[in-house]
Amino acid sequence: MQVDKREALRYLGYGSRKADGETLRLLEEVAQELERHSLPKSIYREYECQVAGGQVTFGSLSISSQSLAENLRGCRHVVLLAATIGRGADMMIKKYSVSNLAKAAVAQAAGAACIEAYIDEIESQIRTDAQKRGLCLRPRFSPGYGDFPLECQKRIFAMLECPKRIGVTLTAGNLMVPSKSVSALIGLAPSGQESCRLLACSQCKKEDCEFRRGEDTSLQKNQSGGNHEF
């Protein structure tokens, strides 16, 4: 697994600006260290789902969320997933927060880019399997987005057995530990539905998202459910 340096620079605020030489040097050092110490793990399971009004039901979980219901409208199955790159990024951030704040910020960005790249790999696997069954993927949707309650993390983690399977736990505030971790739902809809197309960030209702992209990029990367803390 490699750090997407272009994405890391975007997280650092270099969307349209060219990064200076010192930032690029720090990013190269951090990327190499992070790649050595990351331990990616993931788990996902598929459930039949029902969507009625603003209520979504799958497995033993029933969620009241209009935004999630809109995302899953027309889906009969949903994939519940969680992934992490391990504690490497957190350890680096803690270490450099004491000795080098600039490097700590770069480690935050590199860790965020790393978990995004990893969750994209998992989603690609899910997509390949879904296509064989005549299905396509809706944009992934995570607890905390729209009116999808963050408190649902507890039930999701129990259903996926996250502490046991991938070593990810929750804080009292339902944030994930290690922090560079992701949980999300992906709806599976019949291929050919207009709503299966990739959506741009400009179509997302979360207009205050600090990771909002331009119109030519997909909502999937934005809706990751990771603990992106800067």
N, C-alpha and C positions, 0 to 999 in steps of 0.2 A: 504494500500500500504506500502510495506516494502523496506528499502534500501538494495540493494544487496551489502553486505560488501566486498565480494570477488572482485566484479567489481570495487568498490570504491578503493580498495587497488591497483588494476591494474592501474587505472587512476593516482594513487599517485606514480607509478613507481615500485611497488612491484610485478612485473609479475612472476619472478622466485625466488625472494628473500623473505625471511620471514620478516614480519613487526616486529618492536620492540614493546615492551610492552606499551610504551607511545603513540605510534601511534594508537595501538589497543584500548587503553583507550579513546583517543580523538574521534576515529571513533564511538565507542559505544555511547558516549555522544551526538555527532552530529547526529547520526542516530535516536536516540530517539527524539531529538528536531525537526528534520526535518520531521519525521513521524507525529508528533503532528500538525505541522504548514503547511503541504502541502495541497493544494486544487486542486487535479487533475481534468482537464477538457479536453475534446477532441471533435472534429467534423470531420466527413469525408463524402464525397459524391462521387458517381460513375458517370463517364461520358463515352460516346462512344468516341473512339479515332481513329485517322488515323495517320499512320506513312509512310512517303514517303521520301526516301533519308535521309537527315539529318533534316527533318522537322516533328514535332509532333504537332498535332492539336486535341484539345478537348474543349468542351464548347465554350467559346468565346476567348480562348487563343491559339495562334500559337507560337511555340517555335523552334528556330533554334539551334539544339544541336545534334551533331553526337553521343556523348556518351549516351544521353538520348534516342535517336532513336534506338541505338543498344540494349539498355536495354529493350525497349518496342517492339522490332521487333516481329511481329506475334500476338500482343495483339489487341483486338478489344475494350477493355474497360480498363479504368484506374481509380484507386481510388486516390482521392486527400484528404490528411488528414493534420490535425494540432493538436497538443496536448501540454499541459503545466502542470507543477506541482504547478503553482502559484508563488507568490512572497516570500514564506518562505525562500527558499535557498538564494535568493538575499539579503534579510534582514539579515540573519545569516552571510553571507560573509562580508557584510558591517560592521556589528557590530564587528566581530572578527578581521577584518583588522586593527582595531584601538587598540584592547586589546590583541590579541593573533594570530599572523600571522600563526603559525602552525595549529591552529584550523580553521583559515580561509581557508587554503589550503585543509584541510580535508573536510570542508563544500563544497568547490568547487567540489571535487571528489565525495562526497556523493550525491550532487545534480545531477551531470552528470549521476551517476549510477541509480539514482531514475527515471529520465525522460526516460532513456533507458529501464528500466524495465516496465515502464508504456506504452511506445509506443509498446513494445513487446506484452503486453496484448491486446492492440487494434488490432495489426496485427493478433494475434491469432483469434480474433473474425471475422475479415475479411476473414481469411483463412477458418474458419469453414463454413461460408456462401458460399464462393466460391466453396468449395468442393462439396456442395450440388448441385451446378449448373454445375459440371463437369469441373471446372476451378482450376487453381493453381496460385500461386503468384510468380511474379518476385521479385528480391531483391529491396527493397525500395530505391528510388533515390531522392536526395534533391537538391534544388537550391544551387549553389556554388561548386558542384562536377563536375569534368571534365570541359566541356565547357557549362554546364547548367547555364545560367547567374543568378547571385544572384539577379539581378534587377527584375526577374520574381516573387519574393516574393510579390511585390505590387499587381499584378494581382491575384495571388493565394489567398492572404489575402482578397481581394475584393470578389472573388468567394465564399469563405468559410465564409465570414462575421466574421472574427476572432475577431476583437475588440468587436463586439456585442455578439457573441456566447460564446467565451471562455476568453475574456479579454486580448488577446495578441495583442500588437501593434508593429510597426516597427520604428526603428530609421532612421535618414536621410541616414545612410549607409546600410539600409535594414537588420539590426540585430534585433532579436526578444526581446521583453520586455514583461514579465519576461525572463531572459536569459536562464533558464532551460525549454526551449520550443523546439518543433520540428515541421518542415513542411516537407512533402515528397509526392512523387508519388509512387504508386504501380501498376504495370501492371498486368492484369488478362489474362492469356493465357490458351488455351485448355490443360487439363490434359494429361500427357504423353509426352509432349514436353521435349526434353533433356534439354532445357534451363530453365526449371522450377526448376531444382535441386538447392539446396543451394550452393552458391559460396563461396570459401575461400577468405580471405583477399589477399592471394598471387596472386589471379586472378584479383584483382582490380588494375586499372592503377594509382591510387593515391598512389604511393610508398612512398611519403614523409609524409603520415598521421601519426601523433604522437600516434594515437590510433590503429595502425595496429596490427592485431592479427596473431597468428600462422596459419598454414595451415589447422588445423582441426576445425576452427571456421568460422561462416558465414559472408558474406559481409553485411548482413542485419543490424547487430548491428553496423557496422562501418559506414554505410551510413544513419545517423540519422537526419542530418540537425540541430542538436542542437547547441546552442552557447557555445561550450566547450572552455572556456577561463581560462587558468592557468597562 
